[in-house]
Every structure is written in C-alpha cells, then in structure tokens.
Amino acid sequence: MMNRDKPVWLITGCSTGFGRELSKLVLARGWRAVVTARDPAAVADLMAGHEDDALAAALDVTRHEQVTDVVAQALQRFGRIDVLVNNAGYGYLAAIEEGEDDAVRAMFETNVFGLIDMTRAVLPAMRQQKSGLIVNISSIGGLTSFAATGYYHATKYAVEGMSESLAVEVKPLGIDVLIVEPGPFRTNWAGPSIKQSAIQIDAYAATAGERRKQTSARSGNQAGDPVRAAQAIIDAALSDHPPLRLLLGKMALELARRKVDMLRRDFDAWESTTLGADYPDA
C-alpha cells in the first residue's frame, strides 16, 4: 500500500503526456516527486513553486548507471520512495515483416528492460520500508492487438506478464502493483513520439498500411484526456485495495471486453479438444 503521509513519487518520462500531467497533480497535492526526463530542462518548469518537494533528474531508462543514480538521488533527498511510475516508453509502426531489427530491439530496451531495471532498483527501498506501489504504464495494447503495432504489443504483453508475477511476489511484503491500460489519449504517442519502419511492403497496405494512416490521422483528436487519466491513477493509488489492472477510457473498456469475449468463444468452442489433450486418467 502507498504511504499517505506526503508520499514520494518517482516518475519516468515526464517531458510530455501522462508523466507530465501526473507530476503536476502529485506536486499540486503537496506530495513529493522525483520528476525525470532524458533532458531535465524539459521538466524544469514543473519545479516552479515546488522547490522543496520536487527533484528534477536526468534519466534515460536504458542507461543502468542513470537508473541507479536517480534512485540514489531520490533516497538521499527524501529518504524513501513510495510510488514508482514506469511511464517512459514509445510506439513503433510496422507490419511484422517490415520490422527493423535495431528499431525493434531499441523499443524493447526502453519499454521492457528499462522498466524492469527501474523496478529492480527501487524494490530494496520499498522492501525495507514495507510499503510501496509500482505503477506500470501498459496500454490497451497490452491486452489486445492490431495490425502495424505488433512489436509494440509484444513489449506491453511482456510488461503485463512480468507485472502479474511481480504482484504475487511483492504483495506479502506490503507492496502493490498497478498495471495501467490506457486507450487512445491526446498525448504525443501517436504524433511526435511514435517511430515507423522505413520499409513498407505493398502486400500489407490494406492492414498495417491502413493502420499507419489511421494512427496519424487520430493524433490530437483522441477521446482520452491525459489530465483525467493522471487523476484516475492517483485515485487508484489512494485506494486501500488498488486493482491489478486499471483501464483508462471508454475505448479501452470496449476493446478489453471484446478481447474477453473472443477468448471465451475460442475456449468454449474447442473445450472438448482441449480436455482431450490430457491422459484419460488424469
């Protein structure tokens, strides 16, 4: 559970989007925050009026030395870390066959391995204080998949699987895990932050190619409000029993329910085949 007495939040990826809005709300409540970005100048404005409660720090989650340094800075300045928000991440558009190896691996380094590195770095302090909350920003794309974002989905499915195991391991230690699954929001995800493969194969024009166009066209017009999303994360953090998963936005809820229905249809339709795979006397 999160400590309620001026909790210390360590938030990654605060230059834009969820990270920035969450930092603002945390500081507005009089709580303390370690606000991070690859370029600390991008978050300097968030410090104004909160100099005693805020620390701006350089952090590229793919650089282990910066990960360990920012955790050390947080503990030296505030003496504890109550909430880690693993928000740093980005998307990549490509059909699976179009994927470029270096770009795919770079995204995994940020979205998966950087998140894991941050989590491992804060766990000793949380274990010692016997309390804490780890918030992993996943996506509705961590539950369901579309053309053109297969590699991004792969990173988020990885985050979801790791987070479920982590939740079981740390719950007895007083630490909760919250997986946040936003639908489309008016952040930079589909705009300046997204990357695309240079390779485009005509055979995928109607699937991955069409999704590329739709993603670009939607940027700036999504239904999701990042400020309301940040408040929803705070509401969940303040709960005595935070959910393992928090969907954000109507689209996320609709897509998640559709995925559950699809799974159930396949499971039920193939039940006899499934059960027939066991030894008869099992």
C-alpha positions, 0 to 999 in steps of 0.5 A: 500500500502507498504511504499517505503521509506526503508520499514520494513519487518517482516518475519516468518520462515526464517531458510530455503526456501522462508523466507530465500531467501526473507530476503536476497533480502529485506536486499540486497535492503537496506530495513529493516527486522525483520528476525525470526526463532524458533532458531535465530542462524539459521538466524544469518548469514543473519545479516552479513553486515546488522547490522543496518537494520536487527533484528534477533528474536526468534519466534515460531508462536504458542507461543502468548507471542513470537508473541507479543514480536517480534512485540514489538521488531520490533516497538521499533527498527524501529518504524513501520512495513510495510510488514508482511510475514506469511511464517512459516508453514509445510506439513503433509502426510496422507490419511484422515483416517490415520490422527493423531489427535495431528499431525493434530491439531499441523499443524493447530496451526502453519499454521492457528492460528499462522498466524492469531495471527501474523496478529492480532498483527501487524494490530494496527501498520499498522492501525495507520500508514495507510499503510501496506501489509500482505503477506500470504504464501498459496500454490497451495494447497490452491486452489486445492487438492490431495490425502495424503495432505488433512489436509494440504489443509484444513489449506491453504483453511482456510488461503485463506478464512480468507485472502479474508475477511481480504482484504475487511476489511483492504483495506479502511484503506490503507492496502493490502493483498497478498495471495501467491500460490506457486507450487512445489519449491526446498525448504525443504517442501517436504524433511526435513520439511514435517511430515507423519502419522505413520499409513498407511492403505493398502486400500489407497496405490494406492492414498495417498500411491502413493502420499507419494512416489511421494512427496519424490521422487520430493524433490530437483528436483522441477521446482520452484526456491525459489530465483525467487519466493522471487523476484516475491513477492517483485515485487508484493509488489512494485506494486501500485495495488498488486493482491489478489492472486499471483501464483508462477510457471508454475505448479501452473498456470496449476493446478489453471486453471484446478481447474477453469475449473472443477468448471465451468463444475460442475456449468454449468452442474447442473445450472438448479438444482441449480436455482431450489433450490430457491422459484419460486418467488424469 
